[in-house]
Amino acid sequence: MSNCCHVNPDPHNHGDHSHPGHGGRFDYLLYGMLAIITAGFIIHFTGLDIPYISMFSHAVVSLMSVMWWGIVGGIIAVGLMSRIPREYFQAIMGNGDTVGGVIRATLAGLLLDLCSHGILMVGAKLYERGASLAQVMAFLIASPWNSITLTLILISLIGLPWTLAFIVGSALIAIVTGILYLQLVKHGKLPPNPNKVEPNPDFNMKADFKQRMAEFKFTPVWLRDVLKQGFSESIMVMRWLFLGVVLAALIRTFIPDEAMSAWFGPTIIGLLMTLLVTTVIEVCSEGSTPIGADLVTRAAAPGNGFTFLMAGVSTDYTEILVLRQMTKSWKVALSLPLLTVPQILLLGWIMNNI
């Protein structure tokens, strides 16, 4: 029996290896975006006053200040997940080709306390470890703003009843969308996960876990390897996260928030404007929660608040780009907004008219 801190070469690992040290190719996107973000920090903290550039730098720092913990948490989670045998994921997530497996993935997404950017890293790792496409999509849809921390914040901002309504609504959309993906994959409209693991009927997770923990020893070398592995496998996601930061900072620089906030209200037009804004602006889960709450309390449009939180995930260009690289399929990536946005708008309209 191998020790739980031992990692065997994984032939199914399809992580990105285009950065230096993995194949010798230089990742221009990753390091180009990182250079721009670094320059933004330098300009911000040196206090230089340059028209537009200073605003852009402030936006970069503002975005990164709420994203950093999610990125770090995602790296740690991915590193730890790399040490978990594939059979464990199969046992925990259940059969990925069933409704029960989709419900399990949705519950996992609701309970995991990570921001939308950390969730992307975990979702990509779940796909690499064999979770079905339906499970990964349900997990990603249910997760971003439903962390325990942000749920408590949302309760304080809009109250318990509407918070529960938002949680139930997001879980419903996640499950329905997961079931739709089951059917699309079953009928060959979308590709299945090539990393799928066939269940081992003789595998006893409880007994295996006990033996691994009896052999496990925590050491600085083990921790270093976990962080190194997590960082290496998170590069695929971080390159798009950094691109998202740069794009979002540009939007914040040239499109004032005041010009948008005046157009929201509990009407069809207000709902569609909310969808447009949340599609254009990349806002992390920490940033979207207070904005969504403002739409509930100040604009008296709970459906718009729900739409802002949910559609911000479904139409997020960072997430779509990560899905494209993760699955090697534009059909899969673009199917996320196509399947979820109509459901979000319907529930948003219902909430506005209760």
C-alpha positions as CSV (number, residue, x, y, z in Angstrom):
1,M,0.0,0.0,0.0
2,S,1.4,3.4,-1.0
3,N,1.7,6.2,1.5
4,C,-0.9,9.0,1.1
5,C,1.8,11.5,0.5
6,H,3.3,9.6,-2.4
7,V,2.2,10.6,-5.9
8,N,2.6,8.2,-8.7
9,P,3.0,9.4,-12.3
10,D,-0.5,10.1,-13.6
11,P,-1.0,9.3,-17.3
12,H,-4.4,11.0,-17.2
13,N,-3.1,14.4,-16.0
14,H,-3.8,16.9,-18.7
15,G,-2.8,20.0,-16.9
16,D,-1.2,22.8,-18.8
17,H,2.5,22.6,-19.2
18,S,3.3,25.6,-21.4
19,H,5.2,27.6,-18.8
20,P,8.9,27.4,-18.3
21,G,10.0,24.2,-16.7
22,H,7.4,22.1,-18.5
23,G,8.4,21.5,-22.1
24,G,10.5,24.7,-22.5
25,R,7.8,26.9,-24.0
26,F,7.4,30.4,-22.6
27,D,3.8,31.2,-21.6
28,Y,3.4,34.7,-23.0
29,L,-0.2,35.0,-21.8
30,L,0.6,34.2,-18.2
31,Y,3.7,36.3,-17.8
32,G,2.4,39.1,-20.0
33,M,-0.7,39.5,-17.8
34,L,1.4,39.1,-14.6
35,A,3.8,41.8,-15.8
36,I,0.8,44.2,-16.4
37,I,-0.6,43.4,-13.0
38,T,2.8,43.9,-11.3
39,A,3.2,47.3,-13.1
40,G,-0.3,48.2,-11.8
41,F,0.8,47.5,-8.2
42,I,4.0,49.5,-8.6
43,I,2.1,52.5,-10.0
44,H,-0.6,52.3,-7.3
45,F,1.8,52.1,-4.3
46,T,4.3,54.7,-5.6
47,G,1.4,57.1,-5.8
48,L,2.0,58.2,-9.4
49,D,-0.9,60.2,-10.8
50,I,-1.3,59.4,-14.4
51,P,-4.7,59.9,-16.1
52,Y,-6.5,56.6,-16.6
53,I,-3.4,54.6,-15.9
54,S,-3.7,55.4,-12.2
55,M,-7.4,54.4,-12.3
56,F,-6.4,51.2,-14.0
57,S,-3.8,50.5,-11.4
58,H,-6.2,51.1,-8.5
59,A,-8.7,48.7,-10.1
60,V,-6.0,46.0,-10.5
61,V,-5.1,46.3,-6.8
62,S,-8.7,46.3,-5.7
63,L,-9.5,43.2,-7.7
64,M,-6.4,41.3,-6.6
65,S,-6.9,42.3,-2.9
66,V,-10.1,40.2,-2.8
67,M,-9.0,37.5,-5.2
68,W,-5.6,36.5,-3.7
69,W,-7.0,34.3,-0.9
70,G,-9.1,32.4,-3.3
71,I,-6.2,31.8,-5.6
72,V,-4.0,30.7,-2.7
73,G,-6.8,28.5,-1.3
74,G,-7.3,27.0,-4.8
75,I,-3.6,26.2,-5.1
76,I,-3.6,24.4,-1.8
77,A,-6.8,22.5,-2.5
78,V,-5.5,21.4,-5.9
79,G,-2.2,20.3,-4.4
80,L,-4.0,18.2,-1.7
81,M,-6.4,16.8,-4.3
82,S,-3.4,15.6,-6.3
83,R,-2.5,13.3,-3.3
84,I,-6.0,11.8,-3.2
85,P,-6.4,8.5,-5.2
86,R,-8.9,8.7,-8.0
87,E,-11.0,5.9,-6.3
88,Y,-11.8,8.4,-3.5
89,F,-13.4,10.8,-5.9
90,Q,-15.4,8.1,-7.4
91,A,-16.6,7.0,-4.0
92,I,-17.4,10.5,-2.7
93,M,-19.0,11.9,-5.9
94,G,-20.8,8.7,-6.8
95,N,-21.7,7.6,-10.3
96,G,-21.1,10.7,-12.5
97,D,-23.7,9.4,-15.0
98,T,-26.6,9.6,-12.6
99,V,-28.9,12.3,-11.2
100,G,-27.6,11.2,-7.7
101,G,-24.0,12.0,-8.8
102,V,-25.1,15.4,-10.0
103,I,-26.9,16.1,-6.7
104,R,-23.7,15.1,-4.8
105,A,-21.6,17.5,-6.9
106,T,-24.1,20.3,-6.3
107,L,-24.0,19.8,-2.5
108,A,-20.2,19.8,-2.7
109,G,-20.3,23.1,-4.5
110,L,-22.7,24.6,-2.0
111,L,-20.5,23.6,1.0
112,L,-17.0,24.3,-0.3
113,D,-15.8,27.6,1.1
114,L,-13.8,29.1,-1.7
115,C,-14.3,32.1,-4.0
116,S,-15.2,31.8,-7.7
117,H,-11.5,31.8,-8.7
118,G,-10.5,29.1,-6.3
119,I,-13.5,27.1,-7.4
120,L,-12.3,27.1,-11.0
121,M,-9.1,25.5,-10.0
122,V,-10.9,22.8,-8.0
123,G,-13.4,22.2,-10.8
124,A,-10.6,21.7,-13.3
125,K,-8.9,19.2,-10.9
126,L,-12.2,17.4,-10.4
127,Y,-12.4,17.0,-14.2
128,E,-8.9,15.7,-14.3
129,R,-9.6,13.2,-11.5
130,G,-12.5,11.7,-13.4
131,A,-15.7,13.6,-12.3
132,S,-18.2,13.6,-15.2
133,L,-18.9,16.7,-17.2
134,A,-22.3,17.0,-15.6
135,Q,-20.9,16.9,-12.1
136,V,-18.2,19.5,-12.9
137,M,-20.7,21.9,-14.4
138,A,-23.1,21.4,-11.4
139,F,-20.3,21.9,-9.0
140,L,-19.1,25.2,-10.8
141,I,-22.7,26.6,-11.0
142,A,-23.5,25.9,-7.3
143,S,-20.2,27.0,-5.8
144,P,-19.0,30.5,-6.3
145,W,-21.0,32.8,-3.9
146,N,-22.5,30.0,-1.9
147,S,-19.5,29.6,0.4
148,I,-20.3,29.6,4.1
149,T,-18.4,32.9,4.6
150,L,-20.3,34.7,1.8
151,T,-23.6,33.2,2.7
152,L,-23.3,34.7,6.2
153,I,-22.4,38.0,4.7
154,L,-25.4,37.8,2.4
155,I,-27.7,37.1,5.3
156,S,-26.5,40.2,7.0
157,L,-27.1,42.3,3.9
158,I,-30.5,41.0,2.6
159,G,-31.9,38.8,5.4
160,L,-32.3,35.1,5.8
161,P,-35.5,34.5,3.6
162,W,-34.0,35.9,0.4
163,T,-30.6,34.3,1.1
164,L,-32.3,30.9,1.4
165,A,-34.3,31.7,-1.8
166,F,-31.0,32.4,-3.6
167,I,-29.4,29.2,-2.3
168,V,-32.3,27.1,-3.3
169,G,-32.5,28.8,-6.7
170,S,-28.8,28.2,-7.4
171,A,-29.0,24.6,-6.4
172,L,-32.0,24.1,-8.6
173,I,-30.2,25.5,-11.6
174,A,-27.1,23.5,-10.9
175,I,-29.1,20.2,-10.7
176,V,-31.3,20.9,-13.8
177,T,-28.2,22.0,-15.8
178,G,-26.3,18.9,-14.6
179,I,-29.2,16.7,-15.8
180,L,-29.2,18.4,-19.2
181,Y,-25.5,17.7,-19.5
182,L,-26.1,14.1,-18.7
183,Q,-28.5,13.9,-21.6
184,L,-26.3,15.8,-24.0
185,V,-23.3,13.6,-23.3
186,K,-25.5,10.4,-23.4
187,H,-26.8,11.3,-26.9
188,G,-23.3,12.3,-28.2
189,K,-24.0,16.1,-28.4
190,L,-21.1,16.8,-26.0
191,P,-17.9,14.8,-25.4
192,P,-17.7,12.8,-22.2
193,N,-14.8,13.2,-19.7
194,P,-11.9,11.1,-21.1
195,N,-10.5,10.9,-17.5
196,K,-13.5,8.9,-16.2
197,V,-12.6,6.3,-13.7
198,E,-14.5,3.0,-13.7
199,P,-15.7,2.1,-10.2
200,N,-13.8,-0.7,-8.4
201,P,-16.4,-2.9,-6.6
202,D,-13.7,-4.2,-4.2
203,F,-12.5,-0.8,-3.1
204,N,-13.1,0.0,0.6
205,M,-12.4,3.7,1.1
206,K,-12.7,3.6,4.9
207,A,-10.2,0.8,5.3
208,D,-7.8,2.3,2.7
209,F,-8.0,5.7,4.4
210,K,-7.2,4.2,7.8
211,Q,-4.1,2.5,6.4
212,R,-2.9,5.6,4.6
213,M,-3.3,7.8,7.7
214,A,-1.4,5.2,9.8
215,E,1.5,5.5,7.4
216,F,1.3,9.3,6.9
217,K,3.9,11.6,8.3
218,F,3.6,15.4,8.0
219,T,6.9,16.9,7.0
220,P,8.1,20.2,5.5
221,V,9.1,18.3,2.4
222,W,5.5,17.0,2.1
223,L,4.1,20.5,2.4
224,R,6.5,21.9,-0.1
225,D,5.6,19.2,-2.6
226,V,1.9,19.8,-2.1
227,L,2.3,23.6,-2.8
228,K,4.6,23.0,-5.7
229,Q,2.1,20.5,-7.3
230,G,-0.8,22.8,-6.6
231,F,0.9,25.7,-8.2
232,S,2.1,23.7,-11.3
233,E,-1.4,22.4,-11.9
234,S,-3.1,25.7,-11.3
235,I,-1.2,27.6,-14.0
236,M,-3.8,26.7,-16.6
237,V,-6.4,28.6,-14.5
238,M,-4.2,31.4,-13.3
239,R,-3.3,32.6,-16.8
240,W,-7.0,33.2,-17.5
241,L,-7.6,34.7,-14.1
242,F,-4.9,37.3,-14.6
243,L,-6.3,38.0,-18.1
244,G,-9.7,38.5,-16.4
245,V,-8.2,40.9,-13.9
246,V,-6.7,43.0,-16.7
247,L,-9.9,43.1,-18.7
248,A,-12.1,43.9,-15.6
249,A,-9.7,46.7,-14.6
250,L,-10.0,48.2,-18.1
251,I,-13.8,48.1,-17.9
252,R,-13.8,49.7,-14.4
253,T,-11.4,52.4,-15.8
254,F,-13.5,53.4,-18.8
255,I,-17.1,52.5,-17.8
256,P,-18.2,54.3,-14.5
257,D,-20.3,52.3,-12.1
258,E,-22.8,55.2,-11.9
259,A,-23.6,55.0,-15.6
260,M,-24.8,51.4,-15.0
261,S,-26.5,51.5,-11.6
262,A,-29.2,54.0,-12.8
263,W,-30.6,51.4,-15.2
264,F,-31.5,48.6,-12.8
265,G,-35.0,48.0,-11.5
266,P,-37.5,45.1,-11.0
267,T,-38.6,45.2,-14.6
268,I,-37.9,43.1,-17.7
269,I,-35.6,45.9,-19.0
270,G,-33.8,46.1,-15.6
271,L,-33.4,42.3,-15.6
272,L,-31.9,42.3,-19.0
273,M,-29.7,45.3,-18.2
274,T,-28.5,43.4,-15.1
275,L,-27.7,40.4,-17.3
276,L,-25.8,42.7,-19.8
277,V,-23.7,44.3,-17.0
278,T,-22.8,41.1,-15.2
279,T,-21.8,39.6,-18.6
280,V,-19.5,42.5,-19.4
281,I,-18.0,43.1,-16.0
282,E,-15.9,40.3,-14.4
283,V,-16.6,40.6,-10.7
284,C,-15.3,38.0,-8.2
285,S,-17.7,36.4,-5.7
286,E,-16.6,38.7,-2.9
287,G,-17.2,41.7,-5.1
288,S,-20.5,40.4,-6.6
289,T,-22.1,39.7,-3.2
290,P,-22.5,43.3,-2.0
291,I,-23.5,44.5,-5.5
292,G,-26.2,41.8,-5.6
293,A,-27.3,42.8,-2.2
294,D,-27.6,46.4,-3.3
295,L,-29.9,45.4,-6.1
296,V,-32.2,43.7,-3.6
297,T,-32.3,46.5,-1.0
298,R,-31.7,49.7,-2.9
299,A,-33.2,48.8,-6.3
300,A,-36.0,46.7,-4.7
301,A,-35.2,44.0,-7.3
302,P,-34.4,40.7,-5.7
303,G,-34.5,38.9,-9.1
304,N,-31.9,41.3,-10.4
305,G,-29.7,40.5,-7.4
306,F,-30.1,36.8,-8.0
307,T,-29.4,37.3,-11.7
308,F,-26.3,39.4,-11.0
309,L,-24.9,36.7,-8.7
310,M,-25.7,33.7,-10.9
311,A,-25.2,35.1,-14.4
312,G,-21.9,36.5,-13.3
313,V,-20.8,32.9,-13.0
314,S,-22.5,31.5,-16.1
315,T,-21.3,34.2,-18.5
316,D,-17.9,34.8,-16.9
317,Y,-15.3,34.8,-19.8
318,T,-12.6,33.6,-17.5
319,E,-14.6,30.5,-16.7
320,I,-15.5,29.9,-20.3
321,L,-11.9,30.1,-21.4
322,V,-10.8,27.7,-18.6
323,L,-13.6,25.3,-19.6
324,R,-12.4,25.5,-23.2
325,Q,-8.8,24.6,-22.2
326,M,-9.9,22.0,-19.7
327,T,-12.2,20.1,-22.0
328,K,-10.6,21.0,-25.4
329,S,-14.1,21.9,-26.6
330,W,-15.7,25.2,-27.5
331,K,-19.0,23.4,-27.5
332,V,-18.7,22.5,-23.9
333,A,-17.5,26.0,-22.9
334,L,-20.2,27.9,-24.7
335,S,-22.9,25.5,-23.6
336,L,-22.6,26.8,-20.0
337,P,-24.3,30.2,-20.6
338,L,-26.6,28.7,-23.2
339,L,-28.1,26.3,-20.8
340,T,-28.1,28.4,-17.6
341,V,-28.9,32.0,-18.6
342,P,-32.6,31.2,-19.6
343,Q,-33.1,29.4,-16.2
344,I,-31.5,32.4,-14.4
345,L,-33.7,34.9,-16.1
346,L,-36.8,32.9,-15.5
347,L,-36.1,32.6,-11.7
348,G,-35.1,36.2,-11.6
349,W,-38.4,37.3,-13.1
350,I,-40.3,35.1,-10.7
351,M,-38.4,36.6,-7.7
352,N,-39.1,40.1,-8.9
353,N,-42.8,39.4,-9.1
354,I,-43.4,37.5,-5.9
